[in-house]
Amino acid sequence: MSSKESAKSKKVNFIKYWESKRTQRVKYALLQSLYFAIPFGIVFQFIESVQGFLTLQFVTKVLTLFCVYFLLSYYVSFTIYEKKYQRLKKEA
């Protein structure tokens, strides 16, 4: 496969992927935030202390990570992907 074919394939795959995500901005941001916050919250708590998983401190860490990443994915990454989608759609 040549590099041009590979690039075209990646563009087509991105367009297919993003068409399903772009209609539900809040759902996209929520899922991205959950995928990020839960594992990192567990890692951060594990680094601090193993016995603290059932405490309010753990919940606070996860909620803080979730909120910060939700805002980032809602405003920043969604906008970046949407602009890329619009640009690729115009080229095709």
ABEGO torsion letter per residue (X at the ends): XBAAAAAAAAAAAAAAAAAAAAABAAAAAAAAAAAAAAAAAAAAAAAABAAAAABAAAAAAAAAAAAAAAAAAAAAAAAAAAAAAAAAAAAX
